[in-house]
Amino acid sequence: MDFGVFLQTCLNATYASSYLALVAVGLVLIFGVMRVVNFAHGELYMAGAYCLFWVFYQNELPFFAGVAVAVLAVAAVGLLLERTMFRPMKDNPLGGLICSIGALLVLQAGAVALFGVRKKSFAGPYNEAVTLFGIDALTISGQRLVVIAFAVVLLGALWIFLRRSRFGWALRAVAQDSEAAALQGISISRISMLAMILGAALAGVAGALTATIVPTGPYMGHPVIIGAFIVIIVGGLGSLEGAVIASVLYAFTHTFVTTIFDGTIADITGLVLMLIVLVVRPHGLLGKPERA
């Protein structure tokens, strides 16, 4: 691999780690607070992409209006799932998991009914190639730069929210020890609702931002959710910082292996990476063992 290809692959991996981190952090937030393994999280990503397709492409409204609609619509779907499925199953983790699989199938069927099975490919407003620092090898589309910029801003804002606001402190308290948090007067139901809204919104914005880069289809959430699950296991269940670090590690590994070999070997390498981390650190890079 020559130096130019190396630099270009690093740029592609940075883009991949950006949207993957948004999805994975949302998934970690939901699991950390609600203790629910949300298999429908990839479909929330898909729903965000279809929102952008409908607003931006079909109705010819501004791109960022489509992103805003995606965030609000997918957050509303997340709220609906929390109130109707996950809250009644809060004391039954297996039931919550089964409900998430049912939600996955319902969202896929809804996408097929509304938009059909065929994938939608459409151009975004920032498709022009951008050369960074005057280096020809560092060329990336403006649309991918938008994804990277949004990921940095949103993850930074989430970090500040979790550490500087009362609701952020409450989210962290419930994730660490829900019983102790309840004894301090924190409403577990309200905080669970907030976690679901935030997690769903992050998945929705990731789907909307990447909708003009990858084909939009009813099953586009599958590879994303597989990557997100690998990321949260490698990073450590419940660790937001671990999810971000693992997203970068996984995306760079997957992108470089894809460039050198092919996508199938890259998928296998991702699983091998997860197994190696679990052998060395069974609780993930930044995860902590569950207290008895």
BADODO-684744 format. One line per field, with one value per residue: x, y, z of N, C-alpha, C in turn. Coordinates in Angstrom, 2 decimals, decimal comma. Layout:
# residues N
nx <- (X	...)
ny <- (Y	...)
nz <- (Z	...)
cax <- (X	...)
cay <- (Y	...)
caz <- (Z	...)
cx <- (X	...)
cy <- (Y	...)
cz <- (Z	...)
***
This chain:
# residues 292
nx <- (0,84	0,72	1,73	-0,18	-2,58	-2,77	-3,26	-5,74	-7,31	-7,28	-8,82	-11,30	-11,81	-12,06	-14,43	-16,20	-15,97	-17,15	-20,03	-20,64	-19,96	-21,92	-24,24	-23,54	-23,05	-25,59	-26,89	-25,50	-26,23	-28,97	-28,91	-27,35	-28,95	-31,55	-31,16	-31,76	-31,42	-31,46	-32,50	-33,73	-32,43	-30,87	-32,84	-33,92	-31,89	-32,18	-34,75	-34,21	-32,71	-34,67	-36,41	-34,91	-34,74	-37,44	-38,05	-35,96	-35,33	-37,78	-39,64	-38,15	-37,09	-34,87	-31,66	-30,76	-33,14	-34,35	-32,65	-33,26	-35,99	-35,68	-34,34	-36,29	-38,51	-37,53	-36,77	-39,31	-40,34	-38,67	-39,51	-42,13	-41,63	-40,41	-42,47	-44,55	-43,47	-40,87	-41,02	-43,23	-41,91	-39,83	-38,92	-38,33	-35,94	-35,55	-38,05	-38,09	-36,04	-37,18	-39,36	-38,00	-37,03	-39,44	-40,24	-38,24	-38,95	-41,47	-40,84	-39,24	-41,13	-42,91	-41,30	-40,97	-43,64	-44,17	-42,13	-41,21	-39,24	-36,91	-33,69	-32,86	-31,02	-29,57	-28,36	-26,50	-26,28	-23,64	-21,64	-19,26	-15,78	-13,34	-10,18	-7,84	-5,64	-4,15	-3,13	-3,10	-3,68	-5,29	-8,27	-11,70	-15,25	-17,48	-19,82	-19,16	-17,43	-19,27	-20,64	-18,58	-18,05	-20,56	-20,71	-18,56	-19,35	-21,89	-21,29	-19,50	-21,22	-23,01	-21,31	-20,71	-23,31	-23,90	-22,18	-22,40	-25,01	-28,13	-29,93	-28,17	-26,45	-28,33	-28,91	-26,44	-26,30	-28,46	-27,63	-25,37	-26,29	-29,35	-31,15	-30,07	-30,18	-32,93	-33,60	-32,60	-34,48	-34,71	-36,51	-36,94	-38,42	-38,79	-36,15	-35,40	-37,04	-35,90	-33,34	-33,97	-35,05	-32,83	-30,97	-32,31	-32,54	-29,84	-29,26	-31,06	-30,11	-27,63	-28,42	-29,76	-27,71	-26,00	-27,55	-27,40	-25,03	-24,74	-26,75	-30,23	-32,32	-34,77	-33,42	-31,03	-30,09	-28,99	-26,08	-25,04	-26,02	-24,85	-22,14	-22,27	-22,97	-20,68	-18,89	-19,83	-19,43	-16,66	-15,81	-16,89	-19,66	-22,05	-20,26	-19,71	-17,46	-15,82	-17,28	-16,88	-14,07	-13,79	-15,30	-13,67	-11,41	-12,53	-13,60	-11,32	-9,82	-11,59	-11,89	-9,25	-8,62	-10,58	-9,73	-7,23	-7,76	-10,75	-14,32	-15,56	-13,51	-12,85	-15,14	-14,92	-12,51	-13,27	-14,89	-12,97	-11,32	-13,05	-13,23	-10,56	-10,24	-12,13	-10,96	-8,60	-9,52	-12,24	-14,43	-14,42	-12,80	-13,07	-14,97	-16,65	-16,68	-19,74	-21,39	-21,95)
ny <- (-1,20	2,09	5,44	7,39	5,94	4,96	7,32	8,08	5,91	6,22	8,56	7,58	5,71	7,36	8,69	6,46	5,66	7,82	7,96	5,45	5,65	7,43	5,84	3,66	4,87	5,83	3,37	2,29	4,14	3,65	0,95	1,19	2,68	1,54	-1,16	-2,72	-4,65	-3,39	-4,49	-3,28	-0,97	-0,53	-0,24	2,18	3,83	3,34	4,45	7,17	7,68	7,30	9,36	11,61	11,11	11,39	14,06	15,69	14,69	13,78	15,83	18,07	19,87	21,83	20,34	20,23	20,66	18,24	16,63	17,61	16,90	14,14	13,66	14,49	12,88	10,22	10,26	10,49	8,00	6,39	7,19	6,21	3,44	3,05	3,68	1,90	-0,67	-1,23	-0,14	-1,54	-3,96	-3,69	-5,15	-7,52	-8,61	-10,43	-10,40	-7,72	-7,80	-9,54	-7,98	-5,88	-7,15	-7,69	-5,02	-4,33	-5,90	-4,82	-2,13	-2,54	-3,72	-1,58	0,31	-0,99	-1,05	1,68	2,74	0,79	-2,10	-1,71	-0,19	3,24	5,64	8,74	12,04	14,19	17,59	18,33	17,11	17,64	17,04	17,49	18,76	18,27	20,30	20,85	18,50	16,06	13,39	13,44	13,52	14,03	13,63	16,42	15,76	13,63	14,92	16,53	14,60	13,75	16,16	16,68	14,43	14,86	17,27	16,58	14,40	15,64	17,56	15,86	14,71	16,95	17,52	15,24	15,54	18,10	18,88	18,65	16,67	15,10	14,21	12,70	10,70	9,37	8,51	6,71	4,82	3,82	2,87	2,01	1,57	2,97	5,50	5,88	5,99	8,46	10,12	10,29	9,95	6,95	6,09	8,44	9,12	6,89	7,25	9,60	8,65	6,83	8,55	10,20	8,26	7,15	9,46	9,98	7,74	8,27	10,73	9,90	8,09	9,87	11,64	9,97	9,08	10,03	9,03	6,25	3,62	3,87	1,71	-0,81	-2,68	-1,67	-1,24	-3,55	-4,26	-2,08	-2,28	-4,66	-3,96	-1,99	-3,47	-5,07	-3,04	-1,98	-4,14	-4,54	-2,03	-2,03	-2,82	-0,38	1,73	4,86	6,30	4,15	3,10	5,06	4,97	2,28	2,36	3,84	2,15	-0,24	0,68	1,62	-0,75	-2,40	-0,89	-0,73	-3,46	-4,12	-2,54	-3,68	-6,44	-7,79	-7,15	-9,32	-10,67	-8,55	-8,34	-10,75	-10,25	-8,19	-9,59	-11,31	-9,45	-8,61	-11,00	-11,29	-9,04	-9,69	-11,95	-10,94	-8,73	-9,34	-7,69	-5,71	-2,81	-0,41	-1,20	-2,18	-4,74	-6,39	-5,74	-8,02)
nz <- (0,00	-1,04	0,06	-0,55	-0,91	1,66	3,17	2,05	2,78	5,55	5,77	4,81	6,80	9,01	8,40	8,44	11,13	12,33	11,82	12,77	15,45	16,37	16,15	17,81	20,31	20,94	21,21	23,40	25,34	25,65	26,50	28,84	30,61	30,50	30,40	28,18	25,32	22,34	19,47	17,38	16,81	14,55	12,66	13,39	12,56	9,81	9,48	9,87	7,56	5,56	6,24	5,49	2,75	2,01	2,73	1,67	-0,95	-2,24	-1,62	-2,05	-0,17	1,97	2,73	5,45	6,72	6,27	7,81	10,36	10,54	10,49	12,92	14,81	14,10	14,36	17,02	18,13	17,38	18,91	21,48	21,40	21,24	23,71	25,53	24,86	24,56	25,84	28,44	29,71	29,86	31,62	33,79	32,70	30,93	28,79	27,58	26,73	24,83	22,92	22,18	20,94	18,68	17,42	16,93	15,14	12,88	12,30	11,66	9,42	7,68	7,50	6,15	3,69	2,81	2,51	0,86	-0,83	-1,91	-3,35	-3,34	-2,65	-4,31	-4,16	-4,79	-2,61	-1,28	-1,04	-2,66	-3,94	-4,39	-1,87	-1,30	1,15	2,98	0,74	-0,27	-2,64	-2,20	-0,01	-0,37	-0,16	-0,17	0,22	1,54	3,20	4,91	6,21	7,71	9,45	10,81	12,06	13,73	15,50	16,73	17,85	19,54	21,24	22,37	23,68	25,57	27,18	28,04	29,60	31,72	32,77	33,19	35,04	34,20	32,77	34,81	36,19	34,30	34,19	36,82	37,04	35,17	36,46	39,00	39,43	41,55	43,74	42,62	42,40	45,09	45,67	44,67	41,92	38,94	37,50	35,31	33,83	33,20	31,74	29,53	28,50	27,85	25,82	23,89	23,29	22,41	20,18	18,59	17,98	16,38	14,31	13,23	12,30	10,28	8,55	7,77	6,33	4,27	1,65	0,85	1,09	-0,38	0,27	1,93	2,99	4,53	5,32	7,85	8,92	8,53	9,92	12,57	13,34	13,28	15,28	17,57	17,84	18,41	20,90	22,53	22,36	23,31	25,84	27,75	28,40	28,52	27,34	26,45	25,84	23,68	21,70	21,34	20,57	18,22	16,50	16,44	15,38	12,92	11,55	11,40	9,90	7,52	6,50	6,14	4,28	2,12	1,55	1,26	1,08	1,57	2,92	4,28	5,91	7,54	8,96	10,25	11,97	13,78	14,84	16,07	18,12	19,60	20,45	22,12	24,09	25,18	26,28	27,80	29,40	30,01	28,17	26,63	28,20	29,95	33,01	35,49	36,34	39,40	42,05)
cax <- (0,00	1,53	1,38	-1,42	-3,70	-2,84	-3,93	-7,13	-7,98	-7,47	-9,97	-12,51	-12,03	-12,54	-15,86	-16,94	-16,01	-18,01	-21,45	-20,76	-19,92	-23,24	-25,17	-23,13	-23,24	-27,02	-27,21	-24,95	-27,03	-30,21	-28,62	-26,84	-30,02	-32,74	-30,77	-32,47	-30,65	-32,41	-32,16	-34,36	-31,67	-30,48	-34,01	-34,03	-30,94	-32,85	-35,85	-33,62	-32,35	-35,89	-36,93	-34,19	-35,16	-38,78	-38,06	-34,98	-35,38	-39,13	-40,32	-37,21	-36,84	-33,44	-31,04	-30,74	-34,52	-34,54	-31,94	-34,04	-37,18	-35,24	-34,06	-37,54	-39,37	-36,97	-36,89	-40,70	-40,47	-38,02	-40,41	-43,24	-41,14	-40,17	-43,73	-45,45	-42,82	-39,78	-41,43	-43,95	-41,01	-38,63	-38,47	-38,21	-34,99	-35,79	-39,24	-37,70	-35,28	-38,12	-40,12	-37,16	-37,01	-40,73	-40,20	-37,39	-39,72	-42,53	-40,25	-38,85	-42,35	-43,42	-40,47	-41,31	-44,98	-44,17	-41,14	-40,84	-38,06	-35,73	-32,88	-32,91	-29,74	-29,78	-27,19	-26,62	-25,92	-22,21	-20,95	-17,99	-14,59	-12,58	-8,78	-7,43	-4,26	-3,47	-2,53	-4,00	-4,08	-6,30	-9,47	-12,91	-16,44	-17,98	-20,87	-18,52	-16,94	-20,43	-20,88	-17,53	-18,26	-21,74	-20,40	-17,70	-20,14	-22,94	-20,70	-18,99	-22,36	-23,52	-20,36	-20,94	-24,64	-23,88	-21,32	-22,63	-26,43	-28,81	-30,44	-27,01	-26,06	-29,35	-28,69	-25,26	-26,60	-29,32	-26,82	-24,44	-27,02	-30,72	-31,82	-29,57	-30,69	-34,35	-33,65	-32,28	-35,60	-34,65	-37,56	-36,34	-39,22	-38,51	-34,78	-35,42	-37,64	-34,91	-32,28	-34,48	-35,17	-31,49	-30,38	-32,99	-32,19	-28,49	-29,36	-31,76	-29,25	-26,62	-29,05	-30,04	-26,47	-25,38	-28,53	-26,97	-23,73	-25,01	-28,13	-31,23	-33,21	-35,41	-32,56	-29,72	-29,67	-28,36	-24,63	-24,74	-26,27	-23,83	-20,95	-22,50	-22,89	-19,26	-18,26	-20,15	-18,81	-15,23	-15,62	-17,36	-21,08	-22,37	-19,21	-19,82	-16,11	-15,38	-17,94	-16,22	-12,75	-13,97	-15,76	-12,48	-10,60	-13,22	-13,73	-10,00	-9,48	-12,47	-11,62	-7,95	-8,70	-11,37	-8,89	-6,15	-8,30	-12,13	-15,27	-15,84	-12,40	-12,95	-16,17	-14,34	-11,49	-13,97	-15,28	-11,74	-10,93	-13,92	-12,84	-9,27	-10,47	-12,84	-10,02	-7,66	-10,32	-13,60	-15,44	-14,22	-11,68	-13,34	-16,09	-16,42	-17,42	-20,99	-21,31	-22,85)
cay <- (0,00	3,30	6,43	8,06	5,04	4,92	8,54	8,03	4,90	6,83	9,45	6,76	5,09	8,42	8,85	5,29	5,66	8,92	7,58	4,26	6,10	7,99	4,73	2,85	5,63	5,78	2,02	2,17	4,98	2,92	-0,23	1,57	3,16	0,70	-2,57	-3,34	-4,85	-2,92	-4,98	-2,41	0,28	-0,37	0,24	3,61	4,41	3,27	5,41	8,48	7,80	7,48	10,71	12,54	10,84	11,94	15,52	16,35	14,25	13,75	17,11	19,10	20,83	21,90	19,14	20,24	20,48	16,80	16,10	17,98	16,05	12,79	13,63	14,58	11,72	8,99	10,41	10,16	6,54	5,85	7,42	5,26	2,11	3,02	3,70	0,79	-1,99	-1,43	0,17	-2,68	-5,10	-3,23	-6,19	-8,76	-8,32	-11,28	-9,87	-6,51	-8,19	-10,06	-6,83	-5,12	-7,90	-7,41	-3,65	-4,40	-6,43	-3,87	-0,98	-2,97	-3,88	-0,25	0,92	-1,64	-0,62	3,10	3,12	-0,32	-2,89	-1,23	0,82	4,58	6,34	10,12	12,87	15,20	18,94	18,61	15,99	18,03	16,54	18,51	18,38	18,78	20,76	20,90	17,20	15,37	12,09	13,68	13,99	13,44	14,38	17,33	15,10	12,85	15,88	16,93	13,52	13,81	17,37	16,48	13,45	15,50	18,26	15,93	13,61	16,60	18,13	14,82	14,60	18,10	17,35	14,20	15,92	19,45	19,18	17,81	15,47	14,27	13,54	11,68	9,59	8,63	7,87	5,55	3,81	3,20	2,13	2,52	1,53	4,11	6,72	5,99	6,41	9,89	10,87	10,35	9,16	6,00	6,08	9,67	9,05	5,88	7,89	10,52	7,86	6,28	9,65	10,59	7,17	7,08	10,66	9,79	6,81	8,95	11,72	9,14	7,61	11,00	12,20	9,03	8,61	10,39	8,40	4,82	3,42	3,79	0,57	-1,30	-3,56	-1,03	-1,22	-4,80	-4,16	-1,03	-2,76	-5,67	-3,21	-1,30	-4,45	-5,39	-1,87	-1,82	-5,26	-4,23	-0,86	-2,30	-2,53	0,74	2,76	5,73	6,55	2,91	2,96	5,95	4,41	1,04	2,71	4,21	0,94	-1,16	1,28	1,63	-2,14	-2,87	-0,17	-1,12	-4,84	-4,07	-1,98	-4,61	-7,73	-7,55	-6,91	-10,53	-10,86	-7,46	-8,72	-11,79	-9,61	-7,48	-10,56	-11,77	-8,35	-8,69	-12,17	-11,01	-8,11	-10,39	-12,86	-10,14	-7,94	-9,87	-6,64	-4,69	-1,88	0,49	-1,72	-2,58	-5,96	-6,21	-6,06	-9,11)
caz <- (0,00	-1,07	1,08	-0,95	-0,59	3,12	3,63	1,63	3,61	6,85	5,65	4,72	8,11	9,90	8,09	8,93	12,59	12,79	11,90	13,61	16,84	16,69	16,35	18,96	21,56	21,22	21,68	24,75	26,23	25,92	27,30	30,14	31,48	30,49	30,38	27,07	24,09	21,33	18,14	16,39	16,70	13,15	11,91	13,67	11,60	8,51	9,47	9,65	6,14	4,77	6,50	4,63	1,37	1,78	2,87	0,80	-2,35	-2,79	-1,45	-2,46	0,89	2,28	3,29	6,92	7,16	6,30	8,97	11,55	10,56	10,84	14,36	15,55	13,81	14,93	18,48	18,46	17,29	20,11	22,62	21,26	21,60	25,15	26,28	24,54	24,58	26,78	29,81	30,32	30,01	32,32	34,71	31,91	29,85	27,63	26,92	26,04	23,65	21,93	21,69	20,01	17,42	16,80	16,41	13,95	11,75	11,99	10,99	8,08	6,88	7,22	5,11	2,42	2,41	2,14	-0,14	-1,70	-1,55	-4,06	-2,66	-3,23	-4,36	-4,57	-4,50	-1,58	-1,72	-0,84	-3,28	-4,52	-3,69	-1,15	-1,08	2,45	3,17	-0,54	-0,58	-3,57	-1,65	1,01	-1,06	0,41	-0,56	1,23	2,31	4,26	5,89	7,01	8,68	10,47	11,62	12,89	14,77	16,51	17,47	18,63	20,62	22,21	23,09	24,57	26,67	28,05	28,64	30,62	32,84	33,26	33,40	36,03	33,54	32,45	36,06	36,49	33,37	34,62	38,10	36,78	34,48	37,42	40,04	39,32	42,85	44,52	41,99	42,77	46,49	45,69	44,11	40,45	38,30	36,56	34,08	33,07	32,69	30,68	28,37	27,96	27,24	24,57	22,93	22,86	21,63	18,89	17,82	17,45	15,26	13,22	12,57	11,56	9,07	7,66	7,23	5,40	3,29	0,30	0,59	0,88	-0,84	1,33	1,72	4,22	5,30	5,43	9,24	9,34	8,75	10,91	13,93	13,64	13,65	16,56	18,66	18,02	19,01	22,33	23,25	22,44	24,16	27,20	27,88	29,26	28,48	26,17	25,97	25,21	22,40	20,75	21,05	19,82	16,88	15,73	16,28	14,48	11,58	10,90	11,07	8,84	6,29	5,96	5,66	3,04	1,07	1,20	0,86	0,63	2,65	3,68	5,22	6,88	8,51	9,82	11,08	13,03	14,81	15,50	16,96	19,29	20,40	21,08	23,22	25,16	25,84	27,08	28,75	29,24	30,18	27,15	26,84	29,31	30,72	34,39	35,83	37,06	40,82	42,46)
cx <- (0,88	0,97	0,07	-2,65	-3,88	-3,59	-5,42	-7,93	-8,22	-8,67	-11,27	-12,84	-12,54	-14,03	-16,67	-17,05	-16,95	-19,46	-21,65	-20,75	-21,26	-24,24	-24,83	-23,34	-24,72	-27,45	-26,71	-25,78	-28,32	-29,96	-28,19	-27,93	-31,14	-32,44	-31,56	-31,52	-31,59	-31,98	-32,78	-33,59	-31,21	-31,63	-34,32	-33,07	-31,55	-33,98	-35,34	-33,25	-33,59	-36,53	-36,24	-34,60	-36,50	-38,77	-37,18	-35,16	-36,79	-39,83	-39,42	-37,07	-35,35	-32,93	-31,12	-32,14	-34,85	-33,85	-32,73	-35,29	-36,81	-35,00	-35,36	-38,41	-38,84	-36,98	-38,31	-40,94	-39,84	-38,88	-41,58	-42,82	-40,94	-41,46	-44,55	-44,82	-41,84	-40,18	-42,24	-43,05	-39,76	-38,08	-38,28	-37,27	-35,21	-37,02	-38,94	-36,93	-36,21	-38,97	-39,31	-37,05	-38,33	-40,78	-39,35	-38,18	-40,83	-41,98	-39,79	-40,07	-42,96	-42,64	-40,77	-42,66	-44,98	-43,28	-40,73	-39,55	-36,79	-35,01	-32,94	-31,51	-30,00	-28,63	-27,50	-26,15	-24,42	-21,36	-19,58	-16,82	-13,83	-11,17	-8,29	-5,94	-3,45	-2,80	-3,50	-4,50	-5,16	-7,52	-10,69	-14,10	-16,90	-19,03	-20,29	-17,92	-18,07	-20,72	-19,86	-17,74	-19,44	-21,43	-19,56	-18,51	-21,17	-22,37	-20,09	-20,11	-22,95	-22,61	-20,56	-22,28	-24,60	-23,10	-21,61	-24,09	-27,04	-29,35	-29,30	-26,51	-27,05	-29,19	-27,52	-25,53	-27,44	-28,52	-25,89	-25,17	-28,44	-31,43	-31,37	-30,09	-32,15	-34,49	-33,32	-33,36	-35,59	-35,73	-36,93	-37,10	-38,91	-37,11	-34,67	-35,99	-36,64	-33,79	-32,72	-34,59	-33,81	-30,85	-30,98	-32,62	-30,80	-28,48	-30,02	-30,89	-28,14	-27,19	-29,30	-28,78	-25,81	-26,30	-28,13	-25,63	-23,88	-26,45	-29,09	-32,21	-33,76	-34,49	-31,16	-29,22	-28,91	-26,85	-24,25	-24,93	-25,29	-22,54	-21,09	-22,42	-21,45	-18,56	-18,56	-19,60	-17,32	-14,99	-15,99	-18,81	-21,32	-21,35	-19,34	-18,44	-15,55	-16,00	-17,28	-14,85	-12,86	-14,49	-14,60	-11,64	-11,23	-13,27	-12,39	-9,59	-10,28	-12,14	-10,29	-7,97	-9,51	-10,53	-7,83	-6,69	-9,70	-13,04	-15,54	-14,76	-12,43	-14,00	-15,64	-13,31	-12,13	-14,39	-14,07	-11,24	-11,75	-13,51	-11,52	-9,45	-11,15	-11,94	-9,10	-8,39	-11,79	-14,70	-15,28	-13,12	-11,89	-14,51	-15,67	-17,23	-18,68	-20,81	-22,34	-23,98)
cy <- (1,25	4,36	7,13	7,23	4,95	6,13	8,52	7,03	5,43	7,78	8,65	6,12	6,12	8,67	7,69	5,29	6,75	8,49	6,34	4,64	6,69	6,87	3,96	3,58	5,67	4,43	1,80	2,96	4,27	1,72	0,15	1,97	2,14	-0,79	-3,35	-3,47	-4,57	-3,35	-4,12	-1,12	0,53	0,13	1,70	4,39	4,45	4,28	6,84	8,72	8,03	8,84	11,73	12,36	11,49	13,47	16,17	15,99	14,33	15,10	18,32	20,23	20,83	20,64	19,12	20,25	18,99	16,15	16,39	17,12	14,63	12,68	13,61	13,33	10,45	9,06	10,07	8,66	5,88	6,02	6,44	3,85	1,99	2,91	2,43	-0,59	-2,14	-1,13	-0,96	-3,88	-4,75	-4,27	-7,54	-8,52	-9,15	-10,80	-8,59	-6,80	-8,70	-8,94	-6,02	-5,83	-7,69	-6,02	-3,58	-4,83	-5,47	-2,67	-1,34	-3,10	-2,52	0,46	0,32	-1,17	0,82	3,41	2,00	-0,99	-2,32	-0,13	2,15	5,20	7,74	10,97	13,88	16,56	19,22	17,47	16,34	17,49	17,71	17,97	19,06	19,13	20,78	19,60	16,40	14,05	12,25	14,33	13,26	14,27	15,28	16,70	14,27	13,76	16,37	15,88	13,58	15,00	17,21	15,51	14,07	16,46	17,57	15,12	14,53	17,22	17,12	14,67	15,73	17,96	16,34	14,61	17,28	19,77	18,23	16,53	14,53	13,51	12,43	10,47	8,73	7,88	6,62	4,45	3,09	2,36	2,68	2,54	2,70	5,42	6,95	6,47	7,90	10,75	11,00	9,43	8,25	5,99	7,29	9,62	7,99	6,45	8,83	9,76	7,30	7,36	10,05	9,52	7,05	8,27	10,53	8,82	7,47	9,95	11,02	8,62	8,72	11,52	11,29	8,59	8,94	9,77	6,92	4,66	3,22	2,66	0,05	-2,11	-2,97	-0,98	-2,44	-4,68	-3,13	-1,55	-3,85	-4,98	-2,53	-2,27	-4,88	-4,27	-1,79	-2,98	-5,01	-3,07	-1,10	-1,89	-1,39	1,87	3,58	6,03	5,33	2,71	3,84	5,40	3,16	1,30	3,06	2,97	0,00	-0,59	1,28	0,21	-2,63	-2,20	-0,59	-2,54	-4,91	-3,56	-2,97	-5,93	-7,54	-7,45	-8,13	-10,79	-9,77	-7,77	-9,77	-11,19	-8,83	-8,41	-11,09	-10,71	-8,39	-9,85	-11,93	-10,09	-8,82	-11,37	-12,08	-9,36	-8,37	-8,82	-5,51	-3,71	-1,00	0,02	-2,12	-3,82	-5,63	-6,59	-7,14	-8,57)
cz <- (0,00	-0,12	0,74	-0,62	0,93	3,67	3,27	2,46	5,02	6,85	5,62	6,07	9,12	9,67	8,66	10,45	13,12	12,90	12,76	15,09	17,26	16,99	17,62	20,28	21,93	21,77	23,10	25,75	26,62	26,82	28,71	31,10	31,62	30,60	29,33	25,88	22,92	19,93	17,04	16,17	15,26	12,29	12,22	12,78	10,20	8,41	9,26	8,21	5,28	5,02	5,61	3,18	1,07	1,79	1,81	-0,67	-2,93	-2,70	-1,73	-1,45	1,24	2,99	4,81	7,51	7,24	7,48	10,25	11,67	10,98	12,34	15,15	15,34	14,46	16,46	18,93	18,38	18,51	21,35	22,58	21,67	23,12	25,94	26,07	24,68	25,74	28,21	30,42	30,58	30,82	33,30	34,02	30,73	28,60	26,86	26,16	24,77	22,55	21,34	20,69	18,66	16,68	16,21	15,16	12,72	11,32	11,23	9,58	7,17	6,55	6,13	3,74	1,91	1,89	0,94	-1,08	-1,27	-2,18	-3,29	-3,41	-3,17	-4,89	-4,07	-3,40	-2,08	-1,65	-1,42	-3,84	-3,69	-3,08	-0,92	0,19	2,46	1,87	-0,95	-1,43	-3,01	-0,58	0,37	-0,52	-0,03	0,59	2,11	3,46	5,33	6,79	8,08	9,80	11,40	12,56	14,03	15,87	17,38	18,38	19,79	21,69	23,04	24,07	25,79	27,68	28,78	29,79	31,85	33,45	33,58	34,42	35,41	33,16	33,67	36,41	35,58	33,82	35,93	37,89	36,10	35,45	38,47	40,09	40,68	43,72	43,96	42,37	44,22	46,65	45,04	42,60	39,89	37,25	35,24	33,21	32,45	31,60	29,39	27,70	27,26	25,89	23,50	22,39	21,99	20,25	18,00	17,22	16,28	14,06	12,49	11,80	10,24	8,07	7,00	6,20	4,28	1,85	-0,09	0,31	0,41	0,34	1,02	3,03	5,11	5,50	6,87	9,69	9,55	9,80	12,33	14,32	14,06	15,00	17,73	18,91	18,77	20,51	23,15	23,42	23,40	25,61	27,34	28,86	29,24	27,21	25,59	25,26	23,84	21,34	20,36	20,20	18,40	15,97	15,43	15,26	13,06	10,85	10,50	9,88	7,51	5,67	5,42	4,37	1,88	0,60	0,66	0,27	1,84	3,51	4,72	6,29	7,95	9,49	10,77	12,23	14,15	15,57	16,47	18,25	20,19	21,12	22,29	24,39	25,90	26,77	28,17	28,61	29,35	29,17	27,54	28,06	30,16	32,12	34,69	36,60	38,53	41,18	43,31)
***
